[in-house]
Amino acid sequence: MRLDQALAHLLPEFSRSRLQQWIKAGRVWVDGKTFSPKDKVWGGEVIVLEPEQDPGEVAFGPENIPLDMVYQDDVLAVINKPAGLVVHPGSGNWSGTLLNALLYHFPQVAGVPRAGIVHRLDKDTSGLMVVAKTLTTQTDLVRQLQARTVKREYLALVEGVLNGSGRVDAPIGRHPTQRVKMAVVESGKAAVTHYQVLEQLPGCTLVRCRLETGRTHQIRVHMLSLGHPLVGDPVYGKSRGSAADFPRQALHAAQLALTHPVSQEQMVWQAPLPEDMEQLLNGLRSQL
C-alpha cells in the first residue's frame, strides 16, 4: 500500500493531504528512512511521524479581546461573534481579530491551523461560530462541513417583498470584473441556500436562511440573485427605504448544530439577535 494511504488508515484523525505534506517535508520515517507519499509499505515496518505546524497557518499573537462564549469543553468552543470583529488576520487587519482572541483565551490552539477556526463569518455578520481546540477536532469538524451535516441557520433582513420559501441552487465564484465581490457564475463552486419568509415589514422581509454549503458571501449573493439584497449590505445592497441607514448587512448566524467529535452527541446552539438588528426590526414594526 502507498505510504500516504497506510497512514490515512492508521491515523484517521488527520486528513490525507496533511499527512502527504508531512511525508514530503521529511517528518515521516519508515524504518529510519524518509519516503515519498507514493512509496510502498508492506507491513511490519516501524513508522515514526513528527507532526509539523505550518507557520503560515498559525497567526500572530494573543490579544485579550473579550469573547461571548456560548459553550466550551476540552475539545471545542462555540462563540457568539459580534458584528465588526474580523475573524482572521489579513490585509488591513493584522491584529484585533477573533484569531488573536482565541490565542489568548485558549493558548493550546497555537498548535492548530488557523487557531482552530473551522468556518468563518464576514466581519459585519454576527452570530455563532464553532472553534476546534485540538487538531483532531478540527479535522472532524471540517469533514462534517464537507459532508454537509453541520446545520447553520441565519436570520437575514432583505430589501423588498419576498414571499413563501424556496431554494437557491446557484454556483458562486469571484465576480468576473469586480474582484472584491462574489457572484453567481457558471464556473463557480456549488452553493445551495434554503430560505423561508418569517415576517413582512415595511419595504423589507425577515428571512430564515439555512446553508447547505458555505461559500464566501453565500447568503448575500444568493439573496441578491433573487432581487432582494440584504438591508445595509455595503457591497451588494442598494440604499433605499426605511432601513437604508443600517450600517452593516443585516445578517446574523442564529443557530448552529453539529455532531460532537468526541461524544457523538447531536448538539444545537442558538444566539439571539444582536441589539442593533433587534432595534432595526422593532423600528420597522412600529411603522406597520
TITI-395908 format. One record per residue (C-alpha): residue number from 1; residue in one letter; y, z, x. Coordinates in Angstrom, 2 decimals. Example, Ala and Ser with C-alpha at 12.3 -4.5 7.8 and 13.67 -1.06 7.14 Angstrom:
2
[1; "A"; [-4.50; 7.80; 12.30]]
[2; "S"; [-1.06; 7.14; 13.67]]
***
This chain:
288
[1; "M"; [0.00; 0.00; 0.00]]
[2; "R"; [3.56; -0.64; 1.19]]
[3; "L"; [5.19; 2.47; 2.63]]
[4; "D"; [8.02; 2.46; 0.10]]
[5; "Q"; [5.52; 2.17; -2.78]]
[6; "A"; [3.43; 5.01; -1.38]]
[7; "L"; [6.47; 7.25; -1.01]]
[8; "A"; [7.60; 6.41; -4.55]]
[9; "H"; [4.21; 7.71; -5.79]]
[10; "L"; [4.28; 10.78; -3.56]]
[11; "L"; [7.93; 11.66; -4.21]]
[12; "P"; [8.80; 10.52; -7.73]]
[13; "E"; [11.83; 12.80; -7.78]]
[14; "F"; [13.61; 10.28; -5.50]]
[15; "S"; [14.48; 6.73; -6.53]]
[16; "R"; [12.68; 3.92; -4.72]]
[17; "S"; [15.98; 2.43; -3.49]]
[18; "R"; [16.94; 5.76; -1.92]]
[19; "L"; [13.55; 6.03; -0.24]]
[20; "Q"; [13.95; 2.49; 1.12]]
[21; "Q"; [17.34; 3.42; 2.54]]
[22; "W"; [15.86; 6.44; 4.32]]
[23; "I"; [12.99; 4.36; 5.74]]
[24; "K"; [15.43; 1.73; 7.06]]
[25; "A"; [17.63; 4.48; 8.52]]
[26; "G"; [14.69; 5.79; 10.53]]
[27; "R"; [14.41; 9.00; 8.52]]
[28; "V"; [10.69; 8.48; 7.77]]
[29; "W"; [7.94; 8.80; 10.38]]
[30; "V"; [4.33; 7.75; 9.88]]
[31; "D"; [2.09; 9.44; 12.45]]
[32; "G"; [5.21; 9.90; 14.57]]
[33; "K"; [6.39; 6.29; 14.33]]
[34; "T"; [9.10; 4.66; 12.23]]
[35; "F"; [8.08; 1.91; 9.82]]
[36; "S"; [9.83; -0.65; 7.65]]
[37; "P"; [9.57; -0.30; 3.85]]
[38; "K"; [7.02; -3.13; 3.58]]
[39; "D"; [4.73; -1.88; 6.38]]
[40; "K"; [1.31; -0.85; 5.05]]
[41; "V"; [-0.21; 2.63; 4.93]]
[42; "W"; [-3.92; 3.13; 4.33]]
[43; "G"; [-4.39; 6.84; 3.57]]
[44; "G"; [-4.81; 9.81; 5.88]]
[45; "E"; [-1.53; 9.28; 7.74]]
[46; "V"; [0.93; 12.14; 8.21]]
[47; "I"; [4.32; 11.20; 6.80]]
[48; "V"; [7.48; 13.11; 7.66]]
[49; "L"; [10.64; 12.49; 5.65]]
[50; "E"; [14.05; 13.85; 6.63]]
[51; "P"; [16.41; 13.11; 3.72]]
[52; "E"; [19.85; 11.96; 4.74]]
[53; "Q"; [23.00; 12.21; 2.72]]
[54; "D"; [25.17; 9.11; 2.82]]
[55; "P"; [28.56; 10.48; 3.90]]
[56; "G"; [30.25; 7.74; 1.91]]
[57; "E"; [28.75; 9.14; -1.29]]
[58; "V"; [29.99; 12.70; -0.85]]
[59; "A"; [33.68; 13.05; -1.06]]
[60; "F"; [36.21; 15.10; 0.47]]
[61; "G"; [36.90; 18.79; -0.03]]
[62; "P"; [36.52; 21.55; -2.61]]
[63; "E"; [39.55; 22.45; -4.72]]
[64; "N"; [39.98; 25.41; -7.06]]
[65; "I"; [40.57; 23.42; -10.24]]
[66; "P"; [39.64; 25.26; -13.47]]
[67; "L"; [36.81; 23.71; -15.47]]
[68; "D"; [35.79; 24.21; -19.09]]
[69; "M"; [32.05; 24.93; -18.70]]
[70; "V"; [30.18; 24.28; -21.94]]
[71; "Y"; [26.78; 25.05; -20.37]]
[72; "Q"; [25.23; 25.60; -16.98]]
[73; "D"; [21.96; 26.70; -15.40]]
[74; "D"; [20.35; 26.32; -11.98]]
[75; "V"; [20.00; 22.54; -12.14]]
[76; "L"; [22.80; 21.15; -14.30]]
[77; "A"; [26.16; 21.84; -15.88]]
[78; "V"; [27.96; 20.35; -18.87]]
[79; "I"; [31.74; 20.09; -18.55]]
[80; "N"; [34.36; 19.51; -21.24]]
[81; "K"; [36.73; 17.31; -19.21]]
[82; "P"; [40.41; 17.42; -20.19]]
[83; "A"; [42.41; 14.23; -20.53]]
[84; "G"; [44.32; 13.44; -17.35]]
[85; "L"; [41.62; 14.61; -14.93]]
[86; "V"; [40.31; 11.83; -12.69]]
[87; "V"; [36.53; 12.04; -12.25]]
[88; "H"; [36.07; 10.62; -8.75]]
[89; "P"; [38.47; 10.24; -5.80]]
[90; "G"; [39.75; 6.75; -5.24]]
[91; "S"; [42.84; 4.73; -4.53]]
[92; "G"; [45.87; 6.76; -5.56]]
[93; "N"; [43.75; 9.80; -6.47]]
[94; "W"; [42.21; 11.19; -3.30]]
[95; "S"; [42.37; 14.80; -4.46]]
[96; "G"; [42.69; 16.85; -7.63]]
[97; "T"; [39.62; 15.21; -9.16]]
[98; "L"; [36.61; 16.54; -11.05]]
[99; "L"; [34.52; 15.90; -7.94]]
[100; "N"; [36.79; 18.17; -5.89]]
[101; "A"; [36.48; 20.85; -8.57]]
[102; "L"; [32.68; 20.57; -8.61]]
[103; "L"; [32.51; 21.06; -4.85]]
[104; "Y"; [34.44; 24.32; -5.30]]
[105; "H"; [32.54; 25.72; -8.30]]
[106; "F"; [29.09; 24.51; -7.18]]
[107; "P"; [29.01; 24.33; -3.36]]
[108; "Q"; [25.38; 23.19; -3.44]]
[109; "V"; [26.39; 19.80; -4.88]]
[110; "A"; [27.82; 18.86; -1.47]]
[111; "G"; [24.29; 17.64; -0.73]]
[112; "V"; [24.05; 15.50; -3.86]]
[113; "P"; [25.55; 11.99; -4.08]]
[114; "R"; [28.92; 11.94; -5.86]]
[115; "A"; [28.70; 15.76; -6.04]]
[116; "G"; [26.21; 15.46; -8.89]]
[117; "I"; [28.28; 13.18; -11.13]]
[118; "V"; [25.88; 11.12; -13.22]]
[119; "H"; [28.25; 9.25; -15.55]]
[120; "R"; [32.00; 9.00; -15.81]]
[121; "L"; [34.82; 9.26; -18.31]]
[122; "D"; [38.11; 7.44; -17.87]]
[123; "K"; [40.98; 9.57; -16.61]]
[124; "D"; [42.63; 9.82; -20.03]]
[125; "T"; [39.42; 10.22; -22.04]]
[126; "S"; [38.48; 13.82; -22.83]]
[127; "G"; [35.10; 15.37; -23.54]]
[128; "L"; [31.57; 16.06; -22.39]]
[129; "M"; [30.01; 15.13; -19.06]]
[130; "V"; [26.74; 16.30; -17.51]]
[131; "V"; [26.63; 17.13; -13.81]]
[132; "A"; [23.47; 17.48; -11.71]]
[133; "K"; [23.28; 20.40; -9.28]]
[134; "T"; [20.27; 19.01; -7.40]]
[135; "L"; [19.18; 15.61; -6.17]]
[136; "T"; [16.01; 15.62; -8.26]]
[137; "T"; [18.01; 16.49; -11.39]]
[138; "Q"; [20.43; 13.66; -10.68]]
[139; "T"; [17.57; 11.19; -10.24]]
[140; "D"; [16.02; 12.36; -13.53]]
[141; "L"; [19.30; 12.08; -15.46]]
[142; "V"; [20.04; 8.63; -14.02]]
[143; "R"; [16.61; 7.49; -15.18]]
[144; "Q"; [17.31; 8.89; -18.67]]
[145; "L"; [20.56; 6.91; -18.75]]
[146; "Q"; [18.74; 3.77; -17.64]]
[147; "A"; [16.13; 4.33; -20.35]]
[148; "R"; [18.97; 4.80; -22.88]]
[149; "T"; [17.61; 8.16; -24.00]]
[150; "V"; [20.85; 10.05; -23.29]]
[151; "K"; [22.80; 10.15; -26.56]]
[152; "R"; [26.59; 10.06; -26.28]]
[153; "E"; [28.88; 10.14; -29.30]]
[154; "Y"; [32.64; 9.70; -29.20]]
[155; "L"; [35.47; 10.13; -31.67]]
[156; "A"; [38.00; 7.32; -31.46]]
[157; "L"; [41.16; 6.60; -33.40]]
[158; "V"; [41.59; 2.83; -33.69]]
[159; "E"; [44.51; 0.76; -34.90]]
[160; "G"; [44.32; -0.89; -38.30]]
[161; "V"; [41.93; -0.52; -41.21]]
[162; "L"; [38.27; -0.66; -40.21]]
[163; "N"; [35.61; -0.38; -42.90]]
[164; "G"; [32.00; 0.81; -43.02]]
[165; "S"; [29.80; 0.89; -39.97]]
[166; "G"; [28.37; -1.62; -37.56]]
[167; "R"; [27.02; -2.51; -34.16]]
[168; "V"; [28.76; -4.37; -31.37]]
[169; "D"; [26.37; -6.14; -29.01]]
[170; "A"; [28.59; -7.97; -26.55]]
[171; "P"; [28.31; -8.16; -22.73]]
[172; "I"; [31.12; -6.59; -20.71]]
[173; "G"; [32.38; -7.68; -17.30]]
[174; "R"; [35.54; -7.98; -15.27]]
[175; "H"; [38.33; -9.82; -17.07]]
[176; "P"; [38.44; -13.40; -15.73]]
[177; "T"; [42.17; -13.35; -14.92]]
[178; "Q"; [43.35; -9.72; -15.14]]
[179; "R"; [41.21; -7.88; -12.59]]
[180; "V"; [42.26; -4.37; -13.66]]
[181; "K"; [40.79; -4.99; -17.11]]
[182; "M"; [37.31; -5.39; -18.50]]
[183; "A"; [36.47; -7.88; -21.25]]
[184; "V"; [33.69; -9.32; -23.35]]
[185; "V"; [32.42; -12.11; -21.10]]
[186; "E"; [29.24; -14.15; -21.26]]
[187; "S"; [28.36; -13.29; -17.65]]
[188; "G"; [28.86; -9.56; -18.17]]
[189; "K"; [26.32; -6.76; -18.40]]
[190; "A"; [24.61; -5.98; -21.70]]
[191; "A"; [26.63; -3.49; -23.76]]
[192; "V"; [25.88; -2.03; -27.19]]
[193; "T"; [28.12; 0.27; -29.26]]
[194; "H"; [27.34; 1.62; -32.73]]
[195; "Y"; [30.31; 2.69; -34.84]]
[196; "Q"; [30.83; 4.49; -38.15]]
[197; "V"; [34.08; 4.96; -40.02]]
[198; "L"; [34.85; 8.63; -40.69]]
[199; "E"; [38.36; 8.61; -42.13]]
[200; "Q"; [41.07; 6.14; -43.14]]
[201; "L"; [44.57; 7.18; -42.05]]
[202; "P"; [47.99; 5.51; -42.23]]
[203; "G"; [47.75; 2.41; -40.04]]
[204; "C"; [44.59; 3.52; -38.25]]
[205; "T"; [40.98; 4.63; -38.66]]
[206; "L"; [38.98; 7.54; -37.22]]
[207; "V"; [35.64; 6.23; -35.98]]
[208; "R"; [32.50; 7.77; -34.51]]
[209; "C"; [31.07; 5.62; -31.71]]
[210; "R"; [27.59; 6.01; -30.25]]
[211; "L"; [26.89; 4.41; -26.89]]
[212; "E"; [23.59; 2.70; -26.22]]
[213; "T"; [24.82; 1.57; -22.80]]
[214; "G"; [27.56; 2.95; -20.56]]
[215; "R"; [29.74; 0.14; -19.26]]
[216; "T"; [33.24; 0.65; -17.89]]
[217; "H"; [35.76; 0.89; -20.75]]
[218; "Q"; [32.96; 0.01; -23.19]]
[219; "I"; [34.35; 1.54; -26.40]]
[220; "R"; [37.88; 0.41; -25.58]]
[221; "V"; [36.74; -3.19; -25.01]]
[222; "H"; [34.32; -3.34; -27.93]]
[223; "M"; [36.85; -1.96; -30.43]]
[224; "L"; [39.41; -4.46; -29.12]]
[225; "S"; [36.86; -7.24; -29.68]]
[226; "L"; [36.78; -6.23; -33.35]]
[227; "G"; [40.58; -6.48; -33.51]]
[228; "H"; [41.01; -2.70; -33.55]]
[229; "P"; [42.12; -1.40; -30.14]]
[230; "L"; [42.31; 2.34; -29.58]]
[231; "V"; [45.53; 4.08; -30.53]]
[232; "G"; [47.60; 4.83; -27.41]]
[233; "D"; [45.49; 2.66; -25.10]]
[234; "P"; [47.90; 1.54; -22.34]]
[235; "V"; [45.60; -1.26; -21.15]]
[236; "Y"; [44.00; -2.72; -24.28]]
[237; "G"; [46.17; -1.43; -27.13]]
[238; "K"; [49.31; -2.60; -28.89]]
[239; "S"; [52.03; -0.05; -29.61]]
[240; "R"; [52.64; -0.10; -33.33]]
[241; "G"; [52.51; 2.07; -36.42]]
[242; "S"; [52.92; 5.80; -36.86]]
[243; "A"; [50.66; 6.72; -33.94]]
[244; "A"; [52.28; 4.37; -31.42]]
[245; "D"; [53.78; 7.20; -29.33]]
[246; "F"; [50.44; 8.83; -28.48]]
[247; "P"; [50.46; 8.89; -24.65]]
[248; "R"; [46.79; 8.07; -23.95]]
[249; "Q"; [43.83; 6.30; -25.51]]
[250; "A"; [42.70; 8.43; -28.46]]
[251; "L"; [39.11; 8.82; -27.29]]
[252; "H"; [37.01; 11.99; -27.00]]
[253; "A"; [33.38; 12.40; -25.91]]
[254; "A"; [32.38; 14.78; -28.69]]
[255; "Q"; [28.59; 15.07; -28.39]]
[256; "L"; [26.02; 14.78; -25.61]]
[257; "A"; [22.23; 15.00; -25.98]]
[258; "L"; [19.53; 14.69; -23.33]]
[259; "T"; [16.14; 15.98; -22.20]]
[260; "H"; [16.44; 18.91; -19.81]]
[261; "P"; [14.96; 17.73; -16.48]]
[262; "V"; [13.03; 20.97; -15.90]]
[263; "S"; [12.14; 22.46; -19.30]]
[264; "Q"; [11.83; 19.04; -21.04]]
[265; "E"; [13.67; 20.60; -23.98]]
[266; "Q"; [15.91; 18.37; -26.08]]
[267; "M"; [19.43; 19.74; -25.67]]
[268; "V"; [22.61; 18.92; -27.58]]
[269; "W"; [26.19; 19.96; -26.85]]
[270; "Q"; [29.39; 19.41; -28.80]]
[271; "A"; [33.06; 19.69; -27.88]]
[272; "P"; [35.84; 19.99; -30.47]]
[273; "L"; [38.73; 17.58; -30.47]]
[274; "P"; [41.40; 18.46; -27.92]]
[275; "E"; [44.69; 19.78; -29.22]]
[276; "D"; [46.64; 16.56; -28.75]]
[277; "M"; [44.21; 14.48; -30.82]]
[278; "E"; [43.96; 17.20; -33.46]]
[279; "Q"; [47.76; 17.27; -33.78]]
[280; "L"; [47.86; 13.48; -33.99]]
[281; "L"; [45.29; 13.42; -36.81]]
[282; "N"; [46.99; 16.25; -38.71]]
[283; "G"; [50.31; 14.43; -38.45]]
[284; "L"; [48.76; 11.27; -39.86]]
[285; "R"; [47.01; 13.18; -42.65]]
[286; "S"; [50.33; 14.71; -43.68]]
[287; "Q"; [51.60; 11.19; -44.38]]
[288; "L"; [48.86; 10.43; -46.92]]
***
